[in-house]
Amino acid sequence: MANYDLIVIGAGPAGYVAAIKAAQLGKKVACVDKERTGGTCNNYGCIPTKALLRNAELFHTMKHRATEFGFKIEGLSYDWGAIFKRSRTVSEKGTAGVDFLFKKNKIDSIRGEASMDKAGEVKVKLADGKTETHTAKNVLIATGCVSRPLPGLDFKGNTVIGSKEALALPEQPKSMIIIGAGAIGVEFAYFFNAFGTKVTIVEMLPNILPVEDTEVSQALEKSFVKQGITLLTNHKTTKTEVSDKGVKITVADAKNVEKVLEADAVLVAIGVAPVLPAGSLKFELVKGYLKTDDRYQTTVPGVYAAGDIIGPPWLAHVASYEAVQAVEGMFNPKFKPKKVTTFPGCTYCQPQVASVGLTERAAKEKGLKYKIGKFPYMALGKARAIGEPEGFLKLIVGEPHGEILGAHIIGAEATEVIAELGLAITLEATLDEIEATIHAHPTLGEIVREAAEVALGHAIHI
């Protein structure tokens, strides 16, 4: 008989959530990870970076806007080591929280490197070199992804770094080149720039945050330039040189005109690479990621997968959702797991960016009939009161029924405001229903109702 009903490989947002959900269903569960529980998200991604970004936001406000708020601050300084120590403390508390939940739910947490040579059997190489073999009726692979290096520019010390290395720099670089302007690149650009590092972003596509609505990307570009960040969009990297003193990156624009950039360090944020399970067991892949069916089962019977390892979008909240769907499906034949279709995307720079659903260009490409409801932060009493009038909310609204096709926000607490619009899309709410819902005043959240009124053609406050 199998030792476990389920063995989960990986203890990140997909893995630990899957383990807990299975335990809640009364199953005997083990979770294997070679590092601390919480995965990349808690240890080297979502959580510690948000701690750093909070530090950056506070410092930027005190340094550049103190007078606006009536403060006089003399001798303002910061402790680089303490800033990063705080982020690690926040991360460690998250790890302790997951460990507690494992104990609470009687989940066996196994620290070691897992491999699979056949279905239903997981070998674990422990830190002391010994190997354990565990059997399970079901296995769920949630091994995630790691930062992808630029060809010819491997990660090296404190000079060529990825997002993980950026969380542990012992000294602040005076200058930095960031290659890639997705969420990771943009967030680190904001962080380092806020503390005075000279930052240059290189992006091969026409806009930063290229997956976002173009209007939002353009608004963020204006804000970043105002903050002192140099943007080189429509530029590709053609040559790299690394020395003990720093880096030289040659880039070319759309007309192949080259220029050489020099900096103390380069942060590569061009995407991620899957961490495929070790061992001789063969899986079918799609673009390098594990192929799964509509029940999250791989091409090996009894072996499932969820999270980043099955491909984009590479988001913690998507991974957790997939994990729950996979576990419910594997233990309940009548349950029909759902695949991810609509999900929020968030970028935690300042101003924040958040979105859910279709962009305007996607609506155009699909040939949909739609209208726009757009409302500026500067017309919100709460935004003016807290000194954050920058940005807007843009609704993409289907016609003739008024359903929400997409929502795009740039501005204060955009990552919090977006939740209501995700619910609206899930419930197929219409503009009339949003307008009929009383939103508290003054709040940032009332921008949702205001934008709905704009789309309906009878806005009151603009």
C-alpha positions in Angstrom: 0.0 0.0 0.0 1.1 3.6 -0.6 2.5 5.6 2.2 0.5 8.6 1.3 -2.7 9.6 -0.5 -0.8 12.5 -2.0 2.8 13.6 -2.2 3.4 17.2 -3.3 6.7 18.2 -4.7 7.3 21.9 -4.0 6.2 24.0 -1.1 5.4 27.2 -2.9 1.9 28.9 -3.4 0.8 25.9 -5.5 2.5 23.2 -3.4 1.7 24.1 0.2 -1.9 25.1 -0.7 -2.4 21.8 -2.4 -1.1 19.9 0.6 -3.3 21.8 3.0 -6.4 21.3 0.8 -5.8 17.6 0.5 -5.3 17.3 4.3 -8.6 19.2 4.8 -10.2 16.5 2.7 -9.0 13.9 5.2 -6.1 12.7 3.1 -2.6 11.6 4.3 -0.2 14.1 2.8 3.5 14.8 2.5 5.1 17.9 1.0 8.7 17.8 -0.2 10.9 20.8 -0.9 14.7 21.3 -0.9 14.4 24.8 0.6 12.2 26.6 3.1 8.4 26.3 2.8 6.7 29.2 1.0 8.5 28.8 -2.3 9.9 31.6 -4.4 6.9 33.8 -3.6 7.5 33.9 0.1 11.3 33.6 0.2 12.6 35.4 -3.0 9.6 37.0 -4.7 6.2 38.4 -3.8 6.6 39.0 -0.1 10.2 40.2 0.4 10.0 42.5 -2.6 6.8 44.1 -1.3 8.6 44.8 2.0 11.4 46.5 0.1 9.0 48.5 -2.0 7.3 49.7 1.1 10.6 51.0 2.4 11.2 52.7 -1.0 7.8 54.3 -1.0 8.3 55.7 2.5 11.8 57.0 1.8 10.7 58.6 -1.5 7.8 60.4 0.2 9.9 61.7 3.0 12.7 62.8 0.7 10.7 64.4 -2.0 7.3 65.3 -0.6 7.8 66.1 3.1 7.1 69.8 2.7 3.9 69.0 0.8 2.6 67.3 3.9 3.9 69.9 6.3 7.0 68.0 7.6 10.5 69.3 8.1 13.0 66.5 7.9 16.7 67.1 8.4 19.5 64.7 8.0 17.3 62.0 6.4 19.3 58.8 5.7 18.9 55.1 5.6 20.5 51.8 6.6 20.8 49.6 3.5 21.5 46.5 5.5 18.6 47.1 7.8 16.2 47.6 4.9 17.1 44.1 3.6 17.1 42.6 7.0 13.5 43.8 7.4 12.5 42.1 4.2 14.1 38.8 5.3 12.2 39.1 8.7 8.9 39.5 6.9 9.8 36.4 4.7 10.8 34.3 7.7 7.4 35.0 9.4 5.7 33.7 6.3 7.8 30.6 6.3 6.9 30.0 10.0 3.3 30.5 9.1 3.3 27.8 6.5 5.3 25.4 8.8 2.6 26.0 11.5 -0.2 25.2 9.0 1.6 22.0 8.0 1.7 20.9 11.7 -1.9 22.0 12.2 -3.1 19.9 9.3 -0.8 16.9 10.1 1.2 17.2 6.9 4.6 15.6 6.8 7.1 18.2 5.6 10.2 16.6 4.1 13.3 18.7 3.4 15.2 17.4 0.5 15.5 17.1 -3.3 12.8 15.0 -4.9 13.0 12.9 -8.0 10.7 10.4 -9.8 11.7 7.3 -11.7 8.2 5.9 -11.9 4.7 6.9 -11.1 3.6 6.7 -7.5 7.1 6.8 -6.1 9.1 9.8 -4.9 12.8 9.6 -3.9 14.1 12.3 -1.6 17.8 13.1 -1.2 18.2 14.5 2.2 20.7 17.2 3.3 22.9 14.5 4.9 23.2 12.7 1.5 20.8 9.8 2.5 17.9 8.9 0.2 14.4 8.1 1.3 11.7 6.5 -0.9 8.0 7.3 -0.4 5.0 6.0 -2.3 1.7 7.7 -3.0 -1.5 7.1 -4.8 -1.2 10.6 -6.3 1.7 13.0 -6.8 1.3 16.7 -7.6 4.3 18.5 -9.1 4.6 22.1 -8.1 8.3 22.8 -8.7 7.8 26.3 -10.2 10.3 28.4 -12.1 13.5 30.3 -11.7 14.8 33.5 -13.3 16.0 33.0 -16.9 19.4 34.3 -17.7 20.1 36.3 -20.9 22.2 34.1 -23.3 25.8 34.9 -22.8 25.1 36.8 -19.6 25.0 34.2 -16.8 24.3 35.4 -13.2 27.5 36.3 -11.5 28.1 37.6 -8.0 26.7 41.0 -7.4 27.3 42.2 -10.9 25.0 40.2 -13.1 21.9 39.4 -11.0 18.4 38.1 -11.1 15.5 38.9 -8.8 16.7 36.5 -6.2 20.2 38.0 -6.0 18.7 41.5 -6.0 17.2 40.7 -2.6 20.6 40.2 -1.0 22.9 42.8 -2.4 25.4 43.7 0.4 26.0 47.1 -1.0 23.8 49.5 -3.0 25.0 49.9 -6.6 25.4 53.5 -7.8 24.1 52.6 -11.2 22.1 49.7 -12.6 20.8 48.5 -16.0 17.6 46.4 -15.9 16.9 44.3 -18.9 13.2 43.5 -19.2 10.3 45.7 -18.2 7.8 43.3 -17.0 6.5 43.4 -13.4 9.8 42.2 -11.9 12.0 44.7 -13.8 9.6 47.6 -13.2 9.3 46.9 -9.5 13.1 46.7 -8.9 13.6 49.8 -11.1 11.3 51.8 -8.8 13.0 50.4 -5.6 16.6 51.1 -6.6 15.8 54.5 -8.1 13.9 55.6 -4.9 17.2 55.2 -3.0 19.3 57.0 -5.6 20.7 54.3 -7.8 20.9 55.6 -11.4 18.5 53.1 -13.2 18.2 52.4 -16.9 15.5 50.1 -18.2 16.0 48.3 -21.5 12.9 46.7 -23.1 12.7 45.3 -26.6 9.0 46.0 -27.0 7.4 49.4 -27.5 6.3 49.9 -23.9 7.2 48.9 -20.4 4.7 46.5 -18.8 3.9 45.3 -22.3 1.1 43.0 -21.3 -0.9 45.9 -19.7 -3.3 48.2 -21.5 -1.2 50.6 -23.6 -2.6 53.7 -22.0 -1.6 52.4 -18.6 1.9 51.6 -19.8 2.3 55.0 -21.3 1.1 56.7 -18.1 3.7 54.7 -16.1 6.4 55.6 -18.5 5.7 59.3 -18.0 5.7 58.8 -14.2 9.0 56.9 -14.3 10.8 59.5 -16.4 9.6 62.1 -14.0 11.1 60.1 -11.2 14.4 60.0 -12.9 14.4 56.5 -14.5 15.9 56.2 -18.0 13.7 54.2 -20.4 15.0 52.6 -23.5 12.0 50.9 -25.1 12.2 49.3 -28.6 15.8 48.4 -27.7 17.4 45.0 -27.8 20.7 43.9 -26.1 23.3 43.0 -28.7 26.6 42.7 -26.7 27.6 42.3 -23.1 30.8 42.7 -21.2 31.3 41.9 -17.5 34.3 42.8 -15.4 35.1 43.2 -11.7 34.3 46.9 -12.0 30.9 46.5 -13.6 29.1 45.8 -16.9 29.0 47.2 -20.4 25.8 46.5 -22.3 25.5 47.4 -26.0 21.9 48.0 -27.1 20.3 48.8 -30.5 17.2 50.6 -31.2 14.6 49.8 -33.9 16.9 51.3 -36.6 19.8 49.2 -35.3 21.6 52.3 -34.0 23.8 51.1 -31.1 24.8 52.7 -27.9 26.9 51.4 -25.0 25.6 51.5 -21.4 27.8 51.2 -18.4 26.8 50.4 -14.9 27.9 48.8 -11.6 25.4 46.0 -12.1 22.8 44.6 -14.5 19.6 42.9 -13.4 18.2 40.5 -15.9 14.4 40.3 -15.8 13.5 38.7 -19.1 11.3 35.9 -17.8 11.5 32.6 -16.1 12.5 29.0 -16.9 10.6 25.9 -15.6 12.2 23.7 -12.9 11.3 20.3 -14.3 11.1 17.3 -11.8 14.3 15.3 -11.5 14.5 11.6 -12.3 14.0 9.4 -15.3 10.2 9.5 -15.5 9.3 11.2 -18.8 6.6 13.8 -19.2 5.2 15.4 -22.3 6.0 19.1 -22.4 4.5 22.1 -24.1 7.0 24.9 -24.7 9.1 23.4 -22.0 6.3 23.2 -19.4 4.5 20.2 -18.1 1.4 19.3 -20.2 -1.7 18.8 -18.2 -5.3 17.8 -19.1 -8.5 19.4 -17.9 -8.1 17.8 -14.5 -4.5 19.0 -14.2 -3.1 15.4 -14.7 0.1 15.1 -16.6 0.7 12.6 -19.4 1.7 10.2 -16.6 -1.4 8.7 -14.9 -1.6 9.6 -11.2 0.9 12.5 -11.5 -0.6 16.0 -11.5 0.9 19.5 -11.8 -0.1 23.0 -10.9 1.4 26.5 -10.7 4.2 28.0 -12.7 5.5 24.6 -13.9 2.5 24.2 -16.2 3.1 27.6 -17.9 1.9 31.2 -17.8 0.6 33.2 -16.2 3.4 32.9 -13.6 1.4 34.4 -10.6 1.2 33.1 -7.1 -2.6 33.6 -6.8 -3.1 31.7 -10.1 -0.8 28.9 -8.8 -2.9 28.5 -5.6 -6.1 28.5 -7.5 -4.8 25.8 -9.8 -3.6 23.7 -6.9 -7.1 23.7 -5.2 -8.7 22.8 -8.5 -6.3 19.9 -9.0 -6.7 18.5 -5.6 -10.5 18.7 -5.5 -10.5 17.0 -8.9 -8.1 14.1 -8.0 -10.1 13.1 -5.0 -13.6 13.8 -6.2 -14.5 12.3 -9.6 -17.7 14.3 -9.8 -15.8 17.6 -9.3 -15.0 19.4 -12.6 -11.8 21.4 -12.2 -11.7 24.8 -13.7 -8.8 26.2 -15.8 -7.7 29.8 -15.2 -9.3 32.3 -17.6 -9.7 35.6 -15.9 -7.2 36.7 -13.2 -5.8 39.9 -11.8 -2.3 41.1 -12.6 -0.6 43.5 -10.2 2.6 45.5 -10.3 3.6 47.2 -7.0 5.7 50.1 -8.1 4.5 53.6 -7.4 2.1 54.4 -8.9 0.7 50.9 -8.7 -0.7 49.1 -11.7 -3.4 46.5 -11.7 -5.7 44.9 -14.3 -8.1 42.1 -14.9 -9.7 40.9 -18.2 -9.2 42.2 -21.7 -7.0 45.2 -22.7 -8.5 47.6 -25.2 -6.2 46.3 -27.9 -7.3 42.7 -27.2 -10.9 43.8 -27.4 -10.2 45.4 -30.8 -8.3 42.3 -32.0 -11.3 40.1 -31.1 -13.6 42.4 -33.0 -15.8 43.1 -29.9 -18.2 46.0 -29.7 -17.2 48.0 -26.6 -17.1 51.4 -24.9 -14.8 53.0 -22.4 -15.4 54.3 -18.9 -12.4 56.3 -17.6 -12.2 58.2 -14.4 -9.1 60.1 -13.0 -7.8 59.8 -9.5 -7.5 63.6 -9.3 -11.3 63.8 -9.3 -11.5 61.5 -6.2 -11.7 63.3 -2.8 -9.8 60.5 -1.0 -7.0 60.6 -3.6 -6.5 64.3 -3.2 -6.7 64.0 0.6 -3.9 61.5 0.8 -1.9 63.3 -1.8 -2.1 60.7 -4.5 -4.0 62.3 -7.4 -1.9 60.5 -10.2 -3.6 57.9 -12.4 -6.9 56.6 -13.6 -9.2 53.7 -13.8 -10.3 52.5 -17.3 -13.2 50.1 -17.9 -13.6 48.1 -21.1 -17.4 47.6 -21.3 -19.2 45.3 -23.7 -22.1 46.5 -25.7 -25.1 46.3 -25.7 -25.3 44.6 -22.3 -22.8 46.6 -20.3 -20.8 43.7 -19.0 -17.2 44.4 -17.8 -14.7 43.0 -20.3 -11.6 44.4 -18.7 -10.4 46.9 -16.1 -7.1 48.7 -15.9 -5.9 50.9 -13.0 -2.8 53.0 -12.5 -2.7 54.9 -9.2 -2.7 54.6 -5.4 -3.7 51.1 -4.1 -4.6 49.9 -7.5 -3.7 46.4 -6.5 -6.4 46.5 -3.8 -9.1 48.3 -5.8 -8.9 45.7 -8.6 -10.5 42.9 -6.5 -14.0 44.4 -6.9 -13.6 44.3 -10.7 -12.4 40.7 -10.7 -15.6 39.8 -8.8 -17.7 41.9 -11.2 -16.3 39.9 -14.1 -16.8 36.6 -12.4 -20.5 37.5 -11.5 -21.0 39.0 -15.0 -22.0 42.3 -13.3 -23.2 45.1 -15.6 -22.6 48.8 -15.4 -26.1 49.3 -14.0 -25.5 46.9 -11.2 -22.2 48.6 -10.3 -23.8 52.0 -10.3 -26.6 50.7 -8.1 -24.1 49.6 -5.5 -23.4 52.3 -2.9 -19.6 52.8 -2.5 -18.3 54.4 0.7 -17.1 58.0 0.4 -14.4 59.1 0.6 -12.6 56.0 -0.6 -10.3 55.1 -3.5 -12.7 52.2 -4.2 -15.5 54.5 -5.3 -13.5 55.1 -8.5 -15.1 51.9 -9.8 -18.6 53.4 -9.5 -17.4 56.7 -10.9 -15.9 55.0 -14.0 -19.2 53.1 -14.5 -21.1 56.4 -14.5 -18.7 57.7 -17.2 -19.4 54.7 -19.4 -23.1 55.1 -18.9 -22.9 58.7 -20.0 -24.0 60.5 -16.9 -20.9 61.1 -14.8 -21.5 63.6 -11.9 -17.9 64.3 -10.7 -16.2 65.1 -14.0 
